[in-house]
């Protein structure tokens, strides 16, 4: 199971990196359309409501229909290449660092069972923060691809987009929104790992089983994703708003453009213009995505680890 356990004793650091990278790739390939929907909602200043006639996107079904009509099915995989780089690099670093941290804590410290959730949360938070720092430029480029209009494309390839952002806006722009992201991802990753272990143990108690199965991983992962995403969602929205600053010229067909001068200014302007519910725009597709991606991420990681264990035992 995720975290130090006897089932992982034959796996080395490279195995954890491979499993994390593959699980990130699989999850991104399947769930990318949900991410596109979430980002489109997060970047919209106008209210998200069926009665908001000035808004471009008013509901999940309406948004799906409109994107298909205006941009075609390929639009749901906009920014997929940088998104894959983001997911693979994040998965590699996150699972590797988490497994190593938990393994060392388990070996070197006599931890009471009551403190296990705290250990999982702490190790998960550190792992998520390190993975975010490594993979963040891919997130900025991915967001720009999803945000741009099909009728006024600014970026065409990941490499050209990175070079253009670097040349016209400076290298630090590739890390714009990093601070709210760390504030978001640290607790989010920690909560994911903590809730995953808690729900996995709950499932095993109910089913009277001690093994890790695909079903137990999906059950624990989906609930962990739901709980963790709800808690940190406003920081995710603020991050997206910061990542498109200076990019309004490519979003003329998406309604009012949001401008701000940093984290504090962003939080104040969202509240002033959109009200407190503005911090939760796109929450519905985001929760759907969180349930699907977290369940898929953990279950695919677990199955890959089990497969690698079998290979180690046969070799």
Order of alpha helices (4+ residues) and beta strands (2+ residues): alpha-alpha-alpha-alpha-alpha-alpha-alpha-alpha-alpha
